[in-house]
């Protein structure tokens, strides 16, 4: 493992190590184990996943880009990832996957790296729009 392959959550924890911070998320919670939670920000089945404690440092796929976003209490990195999942087996001579089916096997998500949590927001396919992501970010605060 190279020194550059540390999970971003670990790097974020070092960056904020001098001042402990706790995040809160004001969205409807559907499940919570203490270290893993699911939130439903809108009246549909789409979820936001939050990992804390021992759940931090998940592998989300290949990094596509990053930006800094503002939530109540500060500015934090948000990283866009594309997952790389195995496609279903095809019979010899079978037809190739459609473009839409291929997108489902390479979903794009964004992960907000907070000092005490990773917030996974699905983007494509069937994920949240830019405006919906802004609504989700507005529900997060860090103290």
C-alpha positions in Angstrom: 0.0 0.0 0.0 1.5 3.3 -1.0 1.4 6.3 1.3 -1.2 7.9 -1.0 -3.6 5.1 -0.8 -4.8 5.8 2.8 -8.6 6.0 2.9 -9.7 9.6 2.6 -11.7 9.3 5.9 -8.4 8.6 7.7 -6.8 11.7 6.2 -9.8 13.8 7.1 -9.6 12.6 10.7 -5.9 13.7 10.9 -6.9 17.1 9.4 -9.4 17.7 12.2 -7.6 15.8 15.0 -6.8 19.0 16.9 -10.4 19.9 17.6 -13.0 17.1 18.0 -16.1 17.7 16.0 -19.5 16.0 16.0 -21.9 16.0 13.1 -25.7 15.8 13.2 -28.0 15.0 10.3 -31.6 16.4 10.4 -33.2 13.9 8.0 -35.6 11.0 8.5 -33.6 8.1 9.9 -34.8 4.5 8.9 -32.0 2.5 10.5 -29.2 3.1 12.9 -26.7 0.7 14.5 -24.6 3.4 16.1 -21.9 3.2 13.4 -24.0 2.8 10.3 -27.2 4.7 9.6 -29.7 5.1 6.7 -31.6 8.3 6.0 -34.5 9.0 3.6 -34.4 12.7 2.8 -37.4 12.7 0.5 -40.7 10.8 0.2 -39.2 8.0 -1.9 -36.9 4.9 -1.5 -33.6 6.7 -2.1 -31.3 6.7 0.8 -28.3 8.5 2.2 -25.8 6.2 4.1 -23.8 7.5 7.0 -20.8 5.6 8.4 -19.1 6.4 11.7 -16.5 4.8 14.0 -15.4 1.4 12.9 -17.4 1.7 9.7 -15.2 4.6 8.4 -12.8 4.0 5.5 -15.1 2.1 3.2 -13.9 1.6 -0.4 -16.2 3.4 -2.7 -14.5 2.8 -6.1 -12.4 5.0 -8.3 -12.1 8.6 -7.6 -13.5 10.9 -10.3 -13.0 14.3 -8.6 -13.4 16.3 -5.5 -14.7 19.6 -4.3 -15.2 21.5 -1.0 -18.7 22.0 0.2 -20.1 24.1 3.1 -22.4 22.7 5.8 -23.5 24.3 9.0 -20.2 24.5 11.0 -17.6 24.5 8.2 -16.3 23.5 4.9 -15.5 19.8 4.1 -14.3 17.7 1.2 -16.8 15.8 -1.0 -15.3 13.2 -3.2 -17.1 11.7 -6.3 -16.5 8.0 -6.9 -17.5 5.5 -9.5 -18.0 2.0 -8.2 -16.6 -0.9 -10.2 -18.9 -3.9 -9.8 -18.7 -7.2 -11.6 -21.3 -7.4 -14.5 -23.5 -10.5 -14.6 -22.2 -13.5 -16.6 -23.1 -13.6 -20.2 -23.7 -16.7 -22.3 -21.2 -17.1 -25.2 -22.4 -15.1 -28.1 -24.8 -13.2 -25.9 -25.7 -9.6 -26.5 -23.6 -6.9 -24.9 -25.1 -4.9 -22.0 -27.1 -1.8 -22.9 -25.7 1.6 -22.0 -28.3 1.9 -19.2 -27.5 -1.5 -17.8 -23.8 -0.7 -17.9 -24.4 2.5 -15.8 -26.1 0.4 -13.1 -22.9 -1.6 -12.8 -20.8 1.5 -12.5 -22.8 3.7 -10.2 -21.5 7.2 -9.3 -21.8 8.5 -5.7 -20.4 11.4 -3.7 -19.0 11.0 -0.2 -18.9 13.9 2.2 -16.0 13.5 4.5 -16.8 14.9 8.0 -14.5 14.7 11.0 -16.6 11.9 12.5 -18.5 10.4 9.6 -18.7 9.6 5.9 -22.0 10.6 4.2 -22.6 8.5 1.0 -25.0 10.2 -1.5 -25.9 8.2 -4.6 -25.8 10.3 -7.8 -26.2 8.2 -11.0 -28.2 6.2 -11.9 -31.4 6.8 -9.9 -29.6 9.1 -7.4 -30.0 12.6 -6.1 -30.0 15.7 -8.3 -27.7 18.7 -7.6 -30.7 20.6 -6.0 -31.5 17.5 -3.8 -27.8 17.2 -2.8 -28.0 20.9 -1.7 -31.1 20.1 0.4 -29.2 17.1 2.0 -26.2 19.3 2.8 -28.4 21.9 4.4 -29.6 19.3 6.9 -26.0 18.5 8.1 -24.3 20.5 10.9 -20.9 20.0 12.6 -20.1 21.3 16.0 
